[in-house]
Amino acid sequence: MMASINLNVARWTALSLGVAYGLWHSNSLRKSAEKERAAIKYRHKEELINKAKAAYFTPKRSSTDVVTDPNDPNFDLERLIEHYATQGAGAH
């Protein structure tokens, strides 16, 4: 009889400890997931800010600007020729 009481106490103790550990572990996983989501959200905002800064500091070209540097990726030979042709025609 005494053995069954001790066995029941041990079972209920093990069950209680298991439930307590499960709650503690679940809480720690939830907190780490929240931190990760916050870090992802922060990195996304940081990326948007950096893109906005890059767009703001990129020199703007108007449609009348002609790039004369052939090493520039926006260089257009036809546009340069047209520009010089219209300047030459306007000078006469």
Backbone torsions as a table, in degrees:
resi	resn	phi	psi	omega
1	MET	NA	-44.1	-179.2
2	MET	-66.1	-33.8	-179.8
3	ALA	-66.6	-38.2	-179.5
4	SER	-70.2	-32.0	177.1
5	ILE	-68.1	-45.1	178.1
6	ASN	-63.9	-37.5	178.4
7	LEU	-65.6	-42.9	177.9
8	ASN	-64.3	-41.0	177.7
9	VAL	-62.3	-42.9	179.2
10	ALA	-64.8	-41.6	178.8
11	ARG	-63.0	-47.8	-178.8
12	TRP	-66.6	-35.2	176.7
13	THR	-65.0	-45.2	178.8
14	ALA	-62.8	-42.2	178.2
15	LEU	-62.5	-45.2	-179.8
16	SER	-63.0	-44.5	178.6
17	LEU	-64.5	-38.6	178.3
18	GLY	-64.2	-42.1	178.2
19	VAL	-66.1	-43.0	180.0
20	ALA	-63.3	-44.2	178.4
21	TYR	-63.7	-40.4	178.8
22	GLY	-60.8	-42.7	178.5
23	LEU	-65.9	-43.5	179.4
24	TRP	-62.3	-45.3	-178.5
25	HIS	-65.9	-42.2	177.9
26	SER	-60.8	-41.9	178.9
27	ASN	-63.6	-42.3	-179.8
28	SER	-67.3	-37.5	177.1
29	LEU	-65.6	-40.2	179.6
30	ARG	-63.9	-42.8	180.0
31	LYS	-65.0	-41.3	179.3
32	SER	-68.0	-34.5	176.5
33	ALA	-66.8	-39.0	177.7
34	GLU	-64.7	-40.2	178.3
35	LYS	-64.2	-40.7	179.6
36	GLU	-65.3	-42.3	177.4
37	ARG	-62.4	-41.0	178.7
38	ALA	-64.7	-39.5	179.0
39	ALA	-66.3	-40.4	178.5
40	ILE	-64.6	-42.9	179.2
41	LYS	-62.9	-41.5	179.2
42	TYR	-64.8	-44.4	179.1
43	ARG	-62.6	-37.4	178.7
44	HIS	-64.7	-44.5	178.1
45	LYS	-63.2	-40.9	179.1
46	GLU	-62.1	-41.5	178.5
47	GLU	-63.8	-42.0	178.1
48	LEU	-63.8	-40.5	178.9
49	ILE	-64.1	-43.5	179.1
50	ASN	-64.4	-38.3	177.0
51	LYS	-65.2	-40.5	179.3
52	ALA	-65.7	-40.6	177.8
53	LYS	-63.4	-43.3	-180.0
54	ALA	-63.8	-40.3	178.8
55	ALA	-67.7	-35.9	-179.0
56	TYR	-69.4	-40.5	-176.2
57	PHE	-87.8	-3.7	176.0
58	THR	-73.3	128.7	-179.6
59	PRO	-62.7	136.8	179.7
60	LYS	-90.4	136.8	177.1
61	ARG	-110.2	132.0	175.3
62	SER	-85.2	170.3	-178.2
63	SER	-68.4	-18.2	-179.8
64	THR	-90.5	-12.0	178.5
65	ASP	-69.4	134.5	178.4
66	VAL	-117.5	128.8	179.9
67	VAL	-87.1	121.8	-178.5
68	THR	-101.6	-7.4	179.8
69	ASP	-86.1	114.8	-178.4
70	PRO	-69.2	-13.8	177.7
71	ASN	-85.6	-10.9	178.5
72	ASP	-72.6	135.9	-180.0
73	PRO	-66.0	-17.2	179.0
74	ASN	-94.1	8.3	-179.1
75	PHE	-66.2	131.6	179.0
76	ASP	-133.3	110.3	-175.5
77	LEU	-63.9	-43.0	-179.9
78	GLU	-60.6	-42.1	179.7
79	ARG	-65.6	-38.2	178.3
80	LEU	-64.7	-43.4	179.3
81	ILE	-63.6	-43.7	178.2
82	GLU	-61.7	-39.6	-179.9
83	HIS	-62.1	-48.4	179.3
84	TYR	-66.8	-33.2	179.7
85	ALA	-68.0	-41.5	179.7
86	THR	-71.7	-32.9	177.1
87	GLN	-68.3	-40.5	-179.8
88	GLY	-67.8	-37.6	-179.1
89	ALA	-71.5	-32.9	-179.3
90	GLY	-76.4	-22.4	-177.4
91	ALA	-77.3	-24.3	-177.3
92	HIS	-74.6	NA	NA
